[in-house]
Amino acid sequence: MADAEVSEDDVPDGLLGWCLVANVSQEIARGEFGLELQRGTKHFAAGALLWIPPVPWDPGWRRVRAVGRHRGNTRRYVNMILRVDDLENFRVKGVYSEGLVRGLNGYDHDPATPRKLRRPWTRERAQSYADAWNVKGDRVHVDGVRHPIAGVPNPPPLEIELDGETLHLAFYSGRGVHYSRLPPPTEWVPEA
């Protein structure tokens, strides 16, 4: 959900840039088959607000660089790499703090220009990421490969339409829903 009351033409006073933000999930699945639940992550408490800057490098599959206040220290911002699946409630917020700018810039921060974001989000691009990552449901695998965006409700449907193809439910496990492009085999019934 974006800040609908603010338009690009009406920039608030003191705005230093836009950023994608999220909260740490209340319950995070860990362990074998994701059956153990924990509150928050090792470094961030459940519900903590995290700022997600765009990065010029790939932190890994469905992983992001997140900037937030550490579980043990509420004064300084720290940078961590987190799984997107451990976050919820993605949205776009304005950046107003020089301390936050310093944390978002990381090693690229220039003390001569403390109010300048080095790699800012555009509001539209950040909102498109927020919309894509807010898709709820179980993870979808198509012929053994995880689909980057798709999710299905629990229990999963027997057939879904995805990218113009009809996919058939192959099996459902703790690691996600697996679909196949091949229709299920028909059961052989002996003639009586």
Salt bridges, closest charged atoms under 4 A:
ASP85 OD1 - ARG62 NH2 2.98
ASP85 OD2 - ARG139 NH1 3.83
ASP85 OD2 - ARG146 NH1 3.81
ASP86 OD2 - ARG30 NH2 2.92
ASP86 OD1 - ARG83 NH2 2.67
GLU98 OE2 - ARG115 NH1 3.40
ASP108 OD2 - ARG119 NH2 2.49
ASP110 OD2 - ARG118 NH2 3.67
ASP143 OD2 - ARG181 NH1 2.85
GLU159 OE2 - HIS168 ND1 3.06
ASP163 OD2 - HIS147 NE2 3.16
GLU165 OE2 - ARG181 NE 2.91
